[in-house]
Amino acid sequence: MSLGTSKGMVADASKQLIEAWKLARRDWDDDMARWYETEFLEPLSPKIRNAVEAMDKLSAITTRAERDCA
């Protein structure tokens, strides 16, 4: 699987998680839901962004290595 494909899968999964959470929050609006969001979901956003940026950098390095070794 290519890094581009993996990056797309991470982005899609992130969007699906956000949409599923929005749907869940319609019916789940209490202290536990707020705690869950703060404790688990909010920290994911920067981690996902960092992972996608790392995939971009790794893709550039891999492309350069493939070109240099060809």
C-alpha positions in Angstrom: 0.0 0.0 0.0 1.4 3.4 -0.9 1.8 6.3 1.5 -0.7 8.3 -0.5 -3.3 5.6 -0.1 -2.5 5.3 3.6 -2.7 9.1 4.0 -6.1 9.1 2.3 -7.3 6.3 4.5 -6.3 8.2 7.6 -8.0 11.3 6.4 -11.2 9.4 5.6 -11.2 7.6 8.9 -10.8 11.0 10.7 -13.7 12.5 8.8 -15.9 9.4 9.6 -15.0 9.6 13.3 -16.0 13.3 13.4 -19.3 12.6 11.7 -20.0 9.7 13.9 -19.2 11.7 17.0 -21.5 14.5 15.8 -24.3 12.0 15.4 -23.7 10.5 18.8 -23.6 13.9 20.5 -27.2 14.5 19.3 -28.4 11.9 21.8 -25.5 11.9 24.3 -25.1 15.2 26.0 -24.0 14.8 29.5 -20.8 15.2 31.6 -19.5 11.8 30.5 -19.8 12.7 26.8 -18.0 16.0 27.4 -15.3 14.1 29.4 -14.9 11.5 26.6 -14.6 14.3 24.0 -12.0 16.2 26.0 -10.1 13.1 27.1 -10.0 11.1 23.8 -11.3 12.9 20.8 -9.8 16.4 21.1 -6.2 15.1 21.5 -6.6 13.1 18.3 -6.9 16.1 16.0 -3.3 17.3 16.3 -2.0 13.7 16.3 -3.8 13.0 13.1 -2.5 16.2 11.5 1.1 15.3 12.6 0.7 11.8 11.2 -0.5 13.2 7.8 2.4 15.7 7.7 4.9 12.9 8.5 3.4 10.8 5.7 3.9 13.7 3.3 7.5 14.1 4.3 8.1 10.3 4.1 6.5 10.2 0.7 8.9 12.9 -0.5 11.9 11.0 0.9 10.8 7.8 -0.6 10.2 9.4 -4.0 13.7 10.9 -3.9 15.3 7.6 -2.9 13.5 5.8 -5.7 14.6 8.4 -8.2 18.2 8.3 -6.9 18.3 4.5 -7.0 16.9 4.2 -10.5 
